[in-house]
Amino acid sequence: MVGRHKPTEAVEFDLSAMIGHLLRACQQLHVAIWTDLFPGGITSTQFAVLHALAHEGPLNQTALRSKARLDRSTTADMVRRLVARRLVSQAKDPDDARRRVVRLTAAGRALYAESTIRAAQVNETMLAGLGEEERAALLALLSSLLEQHRGLLDYRED
């Protein structure tokens, strides 16, 4: 009969060995630690935006999205929130009026500077219990995984 599918059998697997499951659990841990160290402050994603602007200078939203590793749907909303908090400003790109250039404000630069110590504490707390070689291996493997799938994330510098 057309349109009918035969039921398939479930594939047995160990959920604790699934990379997505582990990464999601690690993200939950990261959010819990971040929230504890940044009560009522900026989110880790907002920190990534401030970090990119502090180190790269003014960026258009496409480049900012790539540098901060944001997904396309998050970037415009994130920038709006940071503009509302007066942590960044936004203006038309003088070279391309279709684009907006995002810059750190003095308040954004000050908040970024204040936040770097706590961000480092979050990282240290996340990696506590791992030796230097384990830390280096974990970061290298995660970086390699991201690089192997770079095209899926559509990060661009333009």
Secondary structure in CASP SS format (residue, H / E / C, confidence):
PFRMAT SS
TARGET T0000
AUTHOR 0000-0000-0000
METHOD secondary structure of the structure
MODEL  1
M C 1.00
V C 1.00
G C 1.00
R C 1.00
H C 1.00
K C 1.00
P C 1.00
T C 1.00
E C 1.00
A C 1.00
V C 1.00
E C 1.00
F C 1.00
D C 1.00
L H 1.00
S H 1.00
A H 1.00
M C 1.00
I H 1.00
G H 1.00
H H 1.00
L H 1.00
L H 1.00
R H 1.00
A H 1.00
C H 1.00
Q H 1.00
Q H 1.00
L H 1.00
H H 1.00
V H 1.00
A H 1.00
I H 1.00
W H 1.00
T H 1.00
D H 1.00
L H 1.00
F C 1.00
P C 1.00
G C 1.00
G C 1.00
I C 1.00
T C 1.00
S H 1.00
T H 1.00
Q H 1.00
F H 1.00
A H 1.00
V H 1.00
L H 1.00
H H 1.00
A H 1.00
L H 1.00
A H 1.00
H H 1.00
E H 1.00
G C 1.00
P C 1.00
L E 1.00
N E 1.00
Q H 1.00
T H 1.00
A H 1.00
L H 1.00
R H 1.00
S H 1.00
K H 1.00
A H 1.00
R C 1.00
L C 1.00
D C 1.00
R H 1.00
S H 1.00
T H 1.00
T H 1.00
A H 1.00
D H 1.00
M H 1.00
V H 1.00
R H 1.00
R H 1.00
L H 1.00
V H 1.00
A H 1.00
R C 1.00
R C 1.00
L C 1.00
V E 1.00
S E 1.00
Q E 1.00
A E 1.00
K E 1.00
D E 1.00
P C 1.00
D C 1.00
D E 1.00
A E 1.00
R E 1.00
R E 1.00
R E 1.00
V E 1.00
V E 1.00
R E 1.00
L E 1.00
T C 1.00
A H 1.00
A H 1.00
G H 1.00
R H 1.00
A H 1.00
L H 1.00
Y H 1.00
A H 1.00
E H 1.00
S H 1.00
T H 1.00
I H 1.00
R H 1.00
A H 1.00
A H 1.00
Q H 1.00
V H 1.00
N H 1.00
E H 1.00
T H 1.00
M H 1.00
L H 1.00
A C 1.00
G C 1.00
L C 1.00
G C 1.00
E H 1.00
E H 1.00
E H 1.00
R H 1.00
A H 1.00
A H 1.00
L H 1.00
L H 1.00
A H 1.00
L H 1.00
L H 1.00
S H 1.00
S H 1.00
L H 1.00
L H 1.00
E H 1.00
Q H 1.00
H C 1.00
R H 1.00
G H 1.00
L H 1.00
L H 1.00
D C 1.00
Y C 1.00
R C 1.00
E C 1.00
D C 1.00
END
